[in-house]
Amino acid sequence: MQTGTTEIAGIVIHSDEPLFLSVVGLHVLAGLVAVTAGLVAMFLKKRRGQHSQWGNVYFWAIAAVFASATLLASLRGPQDIHLFL
């Protein structure tokens, strides 16, 4: 892995590898979807229909956040091994 850094919107990312940066982008997008879907589901009445649909969107977005976080930690290897513990 390359050891360069990338700065996006003032946030330093300790990699300049395209695969890593692509996964970071997907991770951020999935996190935004999860937050949005969670808020929508939270404010809807708890019954079949929209609440359940938004809950499913939230669940899969959180699953994507978990999967991408795991991939990001594994891509950086020894630097991020503590994230697996």
N, C-alpha and C positions, 0 to 999 in steps of 0.2 A: 504494500500500500504506500502511496505517496505521502510525504510528510508535510505538504503545504497546507495553508489555511485559506479559507474562503470567508468573506464577510457579506452577509445578506441582511439588509435593513438594520445595520449596526450590530448584528449578532455574529460572533466569530464561530465558524464551524471548522474544527481541526482536521479538515481533509479537503483535498481538491479533486478527489476521484469522482468521475461522473456517476458511477453506480451508487456510491455512498450518497451523493447529493440528490440523486433521483429518489432514493428511498427516504431521505429526510423530507423531501417535498411531499411524497405520499403520506408519510407519518403525520406531518403538519395538517394536510388536508383531511385525513381521517380523524384527527383530533378535533378539528373545527366542526366536522359533520357530527361527531359524537356529542359535543357540547350543545350544538344547535338542536339536534334531535332529542337529547335529554331534556332540554328546557321546554321544548314543545310538548313532549309526552308528559312532563311534570304538570303542566298547566291545563291539560285536557282532562275531562272527566274520565275516571277509571271505569271503562266498560269496553265491550267489543267495538272494533272499528278503528278509529283514528289513534286512540291511545295505544292499542296493540301494534298497529303498523309503525308508529313512531318509535315504540319500544324495540321493535325488531331492527329498525334502522340503527338505533343506538347500540344494540347488542353487537351487530356486525361491524359497526364503526370501531367499537372498543376492541373487538377481536382483531381488526386490522391494525389498530394502534399497538396491541400486544405483539402481533406477528412482526410488524416493521421494527419495533423496538428491539426485539430479539435478533432480527437480522442485522440491525445497525450495531448492536453490541458484539455480535459475532464477527462482523466485518473488521472491526478495529482490534480484535484479538486481545492481546495481553493488556492493552490500555484500559479496556472496559470489562475485564473478567469479573470484577467485583459486582457488576450489574446482574450477573447470573446467580449470585449467592443470596 
